[in-house]
Structures are given as C-alpha cells and as structure tokens.
C-alpha cells in the first residue's frame, strides 16, 4: 500500500517567525513505513541515473542521504560545516539571509568522473545545495541528480537548479 507522504508533514504557522509556515518532516522520519517509501522513491531516482556516490549537507542531508546510499550499495560523503573535518578539505561559501556560511568536504571524498546524487531534506532557496554541488564539481565529480523530500516552491530553489536533474517528493507553497 502506498503511503501519502503529505500526511506525515506537519505545517506549523508562525515558526520560526510570524508569517512563516514551517514544514516539519520529523513525523515522516518517525514513521517507518513513510520513511521507507520516501527513501525507496529517491533511491530509485538515483538508481536510474547510475549514481556511484551520495552526498548530503549537514545535518538533515545525512539523515536522508545515508539510507539512500545504503539502498544503492554505494558510499555516502558528508558536506560538513566549516572546521568539522580533520583532513584536508575543499570549501564552498554561500549566502544566508544575514551573512554567509561555508561547507567543506574531505579533498578526496569524490573521485574524478564519479556520478553523484546530492540530497537534502528540503529545497528552499537552493544556496546550500549549490554550495554542495560546487564541492562535488571541485573534485571532478559529476552531479547526475539532486533529490529532496520537500520543495518549498515559493523560495524558487528549483529555478536555481534548472541545470540539474531534480526530484522532490512533495511541494509546498506559502499558505
């Protein structure tokens, strides 16, 4: 039986500030059947693209990406916040609403020519994902797809990823 994934996402108005509707995916992850289905759908998307490595940004990209990598029988490489990696790393900086942030990956996490899926829990403005893609491409990896549980349509991240093959299992608008 197919699970309606939308039934497992809570919409919380006025969080973290008035006028914002927070889309909480924790209930989806807490439901084994729903999380298994979501993982299987994203893994199938990856399988069809010949993915050889999965990459996800800290922290929810780890939660979504690791079971996909496991399902595919491939590795997972984390994109970490600056200063968290002990070995030499490549870096990519991206803009936040107020300021900037930097992601890093170990310098040899991706092999040249390796087919990579970039995954995260949700797509908002696309800044974090574009930084993650930059890291993969700096090492010579080929991003063959980007995958998300949720696309927040009003934030236009999908438009910023127009040059990539993207799958989101659910879409939400403002309301």
N, C-alpha and C positions, 0 to 999 in steps of 0.2 A: 504494500500500500504506500502511495506517495504522501509525504508529509507536506502540508502547506507551510513553507518556511516563514511566511509573513506572520503566521500565528504565534511565532516564537520570538518576535522582535517587539520589545516594549517601546512605546513612544512616550517620552517624558517631557511635558511642556515646561518652558522657562528654566531649562538647565543646560549649560552652567550659568546662563544669564537670561533675563527676560527677553522673550521674543525668539529664543532658540528652542527647537524641538530636538531633544537628544534621542538618538536611535540606539537603544541598548540591546546588543546581541548576546549578552551573557545568558539570558534564558535559552537561546538557541544552543549555545555551547553546553548548557547544563542538561539538555535533553539528548540522550544518547542517540535516539532514532533520527532526530532532526540534524544533529551534528554529523552523524554518519552519512546521511543523504547529501548534505551540503558538501562534505569532503569528497564523496564519490563523484558528484557532478563536476567539481573543479578538477579532480584528478583525471576524469575522462577528457575534459577540455585540454589538459596538459598532455595526456597520452596521445591525442590526435595530432599534436604538434611535435612529437618526438622529444619531449623535454628530457634533459640529462641532469639538470640541477635545479633545485627550487631555492629561491632567495626571498626572504621576508624581512621587513624593517622591524626594529624593536618597538613595542613588545608584542602586540597582537598579531603581527605578521608571523611571529614564531608559532603562536598557538594555531593559526590557520595553516601555515606552510608545512609544519612538521608532519602532520598526518597525511598530507598530500604526497610529500616526498616518500614517506613510508609506503603508502599505497602503490606508488610507482616503482619502488625499489631503487630510488636514486638518493643522492645526498641533499642535505639542506645547508645553506650558508647564511648566517645571520648578518644583517646590516645593523651595526650597533651604534649607540650614541657615542660621541667623541670621548676618547680616553678610557674605554672599556676593554680594549684589546691589548694583550701583552706583546704580540708580534708585530712586525712592520705591516702597515695598513695603507690603503688608498682612501681618500676622503672626498666627500661632496657636500657642499654647503647649499642650503636652500632657505628661502624666506618664510618667515612665520608672520602672523598678523602684526606682532610687535617684536621685531628683531629677526634673528636667523638661528638656524641650528645646523649641526654637522653630523653626518652619518659616516661610518667607516666600515670597511671590510678588510679582513686579512688579505695581504697583497697577492696570495696565491690561491684564494678560495675558488676562483673561476679559471678554468683553462681556456686558452685562446680557441675560438670556434665552438665552444660548448653552448648547447641550446638551453636557455634559461627561462623559467617561469618566475615572474615577480608577483608576489601575492601579499595581500594585506586584508584586514577585516573589512575595511570600508574605504571607498574612494570619495574624498572631499574635493579639495582644490587641485590635488594632483602633485603638490610640491614634494611630499615625502617620496612618492613613487618615482617621480622624475629624478630625484637625487639617487634613489636606489638603482634605477636604470643606468644613470651616469657611472656609478661604481662598477656595475657589471661590464659596461662597454669600455671603461678604462682598462680592464683586464683582458679585453678581447672577446668577451662573451657575446652571444647573440640572443637578444631578448625576443623569444618567439611568441610570448604571450604575457598578459597581465590578468590576474584573477582576483575577484573580490566577492565577499558575501553581499555587500551593500554598495550601491552607488547613490550618493546624495546629489541628485540631479541639479538642484538649484546652485550648487557650488562650481559647476562646469568643469570638473576634473576630467571627464570623458573627452571634452574638446581638446584639452592639453595632451591627451594620449592618442590623438587621432592617427598618429603614425604607427601605432602598435595594435596588435590583435588583442582585444579586451573582452573579458566576460565578467558580468556581475549577475549574481543570482537574484537579487532584488533591487528595486529602485524606489527611492522615496523623494517626495517633493516637500516643500515648506509646510503646509497645513498648520 
